[in-house]
């Protein structure tokens, strides 16, 4: 019926009826038809009704209302339509976006940009179309949308701006040149999409831009490709040299699309432009050859243009040889002349036959050029040319230059010449290979793996070739684990050009990644920017490795990127970033590290607090103190260490409270920290901690009391001289030595008979520090078994005044004190006649006399070496052991091989003494036998072998020591940790860091002392 048919009302233009129908009709289809009719009528009077219908319960009504409002095009509907962009129905959102685009009201721009991330593609498309209709007025907000967090919205914004084209170019270039990294990237993508219209403005923008901005603009021009070539060619004439050079570089990077425009530019009479165009074509290489050859054959071209083309082909080199050979047969003599000249400059052996033929050319000018080319080229002449390198005549320079022109065919013979006995030939061959450059790299790398001949020369050549050598070396670096160490050394020497490929190699397996990391660290500061880039790599292992490397390079430029990495989604990159910031120790990192103290991951908190301790910035103290109550014991330890490093007295009371921690490791670290603060208030607490159930806590407490140096700690420390653990006794003695209270001497004397050599040594040192060196306490066991005696003076008093022959008799005196003093006196005199009797005395029943005899033989020196070597075979075990030790004290390399043999002695004591002495002598012949001794069945021998290898510091020992560290018992682990500390090698450092987490406290102590370094109080 007509009453329910909106069409009838539309025909009669009855707006009022349609508005009533839109409001009151119960049938949604009728309401929708009414809205549609009102839209077709376009009467503004229905605007409010249609806006109200945007809230209709039926989606069809809402969508028809939105469509109708778009047809009417009245700006008063904008607010309602903007709200409808959030409608739950996609069709409603679609027509709302369309309507807003038709109305063109600027208020709708921002909501339309939000709609670019709509879940329905047709809504997104319609929103984009609407923004396009908005035109220039939408550009500013679209530029802002390029920084939106929503990826889809950014993508649609890029699409709209790209479709806008030229009007958007200016703002996009401004974004590209700005400081916002995300906007730079997004604007660049859009400019690439716009293409040609953006080329001229980009080139113009480079003129007033900084270096980084020019590079960004250049990257976009390269990606734009052919439409950018002509503006860049004209930019090669710019008054600014940097612009000229950059334009040339960018043209070359554009590749094949640049070839024909560059060839056309060779026709310009501007010599500078011709030259730069030719240089660019030459750098484009093979892809430019065929177009240039066609231009060379063109009969309509003039001689000047043809000369430019030929010169360019000559610059291209090997890829141009065939066209140039064809040019030798060209009907025009000028083409033949140019071709011969170019072939001579290229020096490719393929041209020998054709050039011989050309030397008979009917044209005299062609003959001359061909003959001159033949005179200085040809692979057939390589042998003769290499021989000429060693001759001191004018042809040597010509030979070298020609070999460089020949290039690759000369490389293998030149590599063989590096092994020649003639040093002059070696030197010249190296120079030629360096000048040949990239073609020589792969053969050189291959030859490195074929034998040891001329390794140093080959490596030097590769280093001097530099950047062109990097890619071939990197290929072998990835593929050949055996050669990786040698190739790393070369890459490090090449330096900066190797940094980016090495960063890329970190994406390989763990072994390649580790080797690349170490090389980047050795390269140092030039690696920083590529490594900073690697912090954004998709692989978390790469990000973590990059952070570690930046920390070890310690360049402050990495501070800001590393602080950003503290927010990495993966835990390990955050851990390594936190650790790295500690190594860099840049105070700018403090706020970010303080923030990371709240990280959910224990190790991030621990590394952050450690790094804050290394930076030693007092701002961190209050933030670090709460970590003393962290749930993770390791974090608590790191917090104590960090507060200790900063040394701020605000930490004193919190540290005192932390001394009650349930974890012994924490309590021990607290004791050390309190000692470092040197506050006498800690004395009572530390004295109490000397009775802690854990020996490590007791040790650290004794050490701390020694640092505070308050005489009030005397009694507790004296009590600790009876501790069951030798390390505690040693530290207590050391602390008493630091306090320097003479009352401690009588207690320290008792330690001179301690079972532990370490305790005895620390007691002796402590007594000397107290200031009683004249005491010269001598300990011995009396024959009657009366126990320990202490002799405070020398006996007999006139020993120094006796003749050597009389003193020799005293070596058999019944009193061991006399025998010992006699041996000492003979040693001071270094009398050769005493060698035999002293060797006999090595077997004395009194250990003190035997030791004095051993010391005396060491003072006698080299004259005792022969007899002592003989004594290594003595039937008396004590003599063999003492002889081995005396040889180590003398340090004569003649004893090395006999001591190596003694590593096979049936007695473990002799084997241990021999290992100790081999370490003191430091002869490389001992390295492999000592490595084998790491497998000895006796702990003492294995420990001394490890110590000796640490003294010799031969890199061959590192891996065996690390392997033994994982398998050994605690006591030997201590020796191995100390040994590894002597090596300046990342493998050793990593092994020591692992030992810091060992379950045994003594192993951790040694690892801690090893990492503290020389001169540290911990040492």
CORLIN-V408036 format. One line per field, one symbol per residue. phi: phi as a letter, one per 40 degrees, with the letter a starting at -180 (. if undefined). burial: + if it has 24 or more other ideal C-beta (glycine too) atoms within 12 Angstrom, else -. A space follows every 50 residues. Layout:
# CORLIN-V408036
phi: ???
burial: ???
This chain:
# CORLIN-V408036
phi: .ccbbcccccccfccccccccccbccccccdccccccccccgccccdccc ccccbdccccccccccccccccgcccccdccccccbdccccccccccccc cccgcddcccccccccbdcbcccdccccccccccgdcccdccccccbccc cccccccdccccccgdcccdcccccccccccccdccccccccccgddccd cccccccbbcccccccccdcccccgdccccdcccccbcccdccccccdcc ccccgddcccdccccccccccccdccccccccccgdccccdccccccccc ccccccccccdcccccgdccccdcccccbcdcccccdcccccccccgccc ccddcccccbdcccccdccccccccbahcccddcccdcccccaccdcccc ccccccgddccdcccccccccccccdccccccccccgdccccdccccccb iccfdccccccccccgdcccccccccdccbcccccccddcccccgdcccc cccccccccccccccccccccccgdccccdcccccbcccccccccccdcc cccgcdccdcdcccccbdccccdcdcccccccccfcdccddcccccccdc cdcccccccccccccgbcdcdcccddccbdccdcccccccccccccgccc cccdcdccccdcccccdcccdccccccfcdccccccccccbdccccccdc ccccccccgcdccdcccccccbdcccccdccccccccccgcdccccccdc ccbdccdccdcccccccccchbcccfcbbabcdcgcgcbbbcbcbcccdc cccdcccdcccbcccccccccccccccccfcdccdddccccdcdccdccc cccccccccdgdcccddcccccbcccdcccccccccccccgccccccdcd cccbdccccccccccdcccccgccccccccccccbdccccccccccdccc ccgcdcccccccccdcbccddcdcccccccccccadccccccccccbccc ccccccccccccgcgcccc
burial: -----++-++---++-+++-+++-+----++++++++++++-+--+++++ ++++-+-++++++++++++++++++-++-++++++-+-++++++++++++ ++++++-+++++++++++----++++++++++++-+-+++++++++++-- -+++++++++++++++++++++++++++---+++++++++++++++++++ +++++++-+---++-+++++++++++++++++++++++----++-+++++ +++++-++++++++++++----+++++++++++++++++++++-+++--- +---++++++++++++++++++++++++-+-+++++++++++++++++++ ++-+++-++-+----++-++-++++++++-++--++++++-----+--++ ++++++++++++++++++++----+++++++++++++++++++++++++- ---++-++++++++++++++++++++++-+--++++++++++++++++++ ++++++++---+++++++++++++-+++++++-++-+-++++++++++++ ++++++-++-++++++-+-++++++++++++++++++-++-+++-++-+- +++++++++++++++++--++-++++++-+-+++++++++++++++++-- ++-+++-++-+-+++++++++++++++++--++-++++++-+-+++++++ +++++++++++-++-++++++-+-+++++++++++++++++--++-++++ ++++---+++-+++-++-++------++++--------+++---+---+- ---+--++-++-+-+++++++++++++-+++--+++++++++++-+++++ ++++++++++++-++++++-++-+--++++++++++++++++--++-+++ -++-+-+++++++++++++++++--++-+++-++-+-+++++++++++++ ++++--++-+++-++--+-++++++++++++++-++++++++++++-+-+ +++++++++++------+-
